[in-house]
Amino acid sequence: MSEESENNLSAQQLDDDYVADDAVPLCPNCLTPIHPLQYYCHVCDSNEAINPLASYMPFVRIRFVYGFFGKLWRIIWYDDEFPMALKFACLLVITLFAPILLIVGLPLLLIGKIPEPKLRAITTAALYLIAFLLLAIFIYFYVFRTALSPAFLP
């Protein structure tokens, strides 16, 4: 056992010896040199964390944790090499674990595919109106109706 620990110690020392003092981290996706205090790549906008501390910081880690759903979304819509069954499985995972991506992402994707700017603006305004109406209905049924129900009255 002591021989293994000596080998591990010597390998660790070799790694420290080979790392140059002016070494900078690289993006795992596009291999662009990144500043050591940067959390994500600014060139390819990869969701892979450059700084190992990014996965522990509350607001910085949102992109690290939920970037997986963005990859699934791209598999569904943009990758033609994946079979349809895998695309349905990805859609099922998104629907179960990140429904807000489906609720917000699908309309935005469809709006982005409208080539005419005037029609795109009208569609965006109509979707904002629908979202406002759905929010008003939610507030009416779940906030006002439960507050005025007999169970809450003295």
Secondary structure, 3 states (H helix, E strand, C coil): CHHHHHHHHHHHHHHHHHCCCCCCCECCCCCCECCCCCCCCCCCCCCCCCCHHHHCCCCCHHHHHHHHHHHHHHHHHCCCCCCHHHHHHHHHHHHHHCHHHHHHHHHHHHHHCCCCHHHHHHHHHHHHHHHHHHHHHHHHHHHHHHHCCCCCCC
